Amino acid sequence: MKIVVAGGTHQAEYIVHMFHTRGNNLVIINPSKAEAEKLVERERVSVYIGQPWKSFVLEEARAHDADIFIALCDKDTDNYAACQLAKKSFNARKVICVVNNPNNVELYKSLGLDSVISSTYLLADSVKSESSVEDIVKAISLENNRVVMIEAVLLSRFSICGKSLAETNFPKYAAISCILRGSEVIIPNGQVVFQPKDKLMMTCAPADQKRLTLFIKQEKSEDDLQKELLSSAEKGEEVKPAESVSEETPEAEPEAPATEEKKPVKKANTKKK
């Protein structure tokens, strides 16, 4: 795989170190001579010194036909220009633009870049996802936000618990990849019955994430609860023995003081005789 790493300091060093020993063809470009010398010394690689947003620099560095072009320069605009140049003029299959300003993520994506990464943006999105679903549902975006992987833990009050997949009318816009039940991995079919604490691994489009979450978290109705009670009664799962014990205990408690009161009376009578 041909990877072009344009700009960067410790980020570039980390990426170079990760991919250098895996048989990849690395093309490293850095506008800073000092950073270029560090990379040469620490990673034992060749580094072309130049500004990667200029056409002649990419030409001389032989950055054509890259499988991945990664822009790590200090300025967001420099990274954007380098990625656009690599994609449109040097046939890069995929470009990755790292930005400091999280507001540029959606903007640069709308302008045609394959992937735009901001650590601040990712952090805020993660916090938003965690807090909005109370740690019951977690989501992660895949394939440049075209697919969402959702992980949901079922609670006993959810309406789908106790039902088979066929009975739930599971939404057609989503798919269950697998069910994690303790140490068991279950590939679902129509007959599998959902149980509390099951962890569902699901996929859907980003636009369907909210309504899929609402479907999973829908709570049981009164009719569902009545059906569960009737089902438990038919299986002999009533709790009458516990009720009969609680009725007997109040009667047993007053008898003990009565026997204790008789003993002192008998002793008093024997002393008078």
Phi, psi and omega in degrees: 000134180266122183237126176255124178249112186250116178078190177097160177243258180292332177295316180296318180298319180294315181294318178298315180298323182292320188255352185293324186264015183250021177076018179272156175265104183263131171244117186245124181235133180216131180285347182259124179295322181296316179292323178297319180294324177297317180295319179297317183289316187276324186251355178057050180233164175272136181231130176268126181269119181173171181269114189290355177270006177252137187298317184293333178291314178295327179294311182290332179278354181060055182267019181291151169054042178286141173288321177222130175243119184245122180255121186235023183291168185291322183264136179299320182294324177294318179295319179298313181296319180295318180293316179297320179295315181296322183285315187274326185251340184239015169058038176290132183289320179217134179244141179236118183251120178265130182234153176270324181272113182298339178291343181276351183299300182293326180297310183291328176296319180294340180268007170109001179282143184293313184216131178235126188239130173225125181298322179294318179297315180296320179297313181296320180294322179293315179297320179297316181295318182294316186283331186284337182242015172056039176066003178277325181237132176237145183224149176220138181273140180234161176049056176055046176067020176272338180225144177241129174262123183244131177246120183231134176260126183279136174255157185297334182279351179290141187293334182281346179293135182087356179251154174280163179301322180294329183280342186275349187053051183302138184303138180284345180278000180226163179222143175266115180287314178197167176240127177261116182236097187064235177267003184265139175250120184246125172271114192289147167228184185296339186266347183295136182256128180288140181233153176303144181077001171297141176251116181265131174254111188235158176230147176198176175282151180306325181294338182261001185299316184294314183287333174293319178298318178296323178295315181296320186272003178298129185271161183293144177275174177298323179297319179297318181294321178296320178297321179295321179295317178296320179296320179295322180294320179295330180273002181075031182260031180284162183245036180296320178306321180294326180288322181293325177295318181293334179282328183283326185298324178295329181285328182288330185291320182290337183294326183298313178296329182294319180291327180290331181285332183289325184299311179298330180294317180297319181295323180294320179296319182294326179293324180292322177294000000 
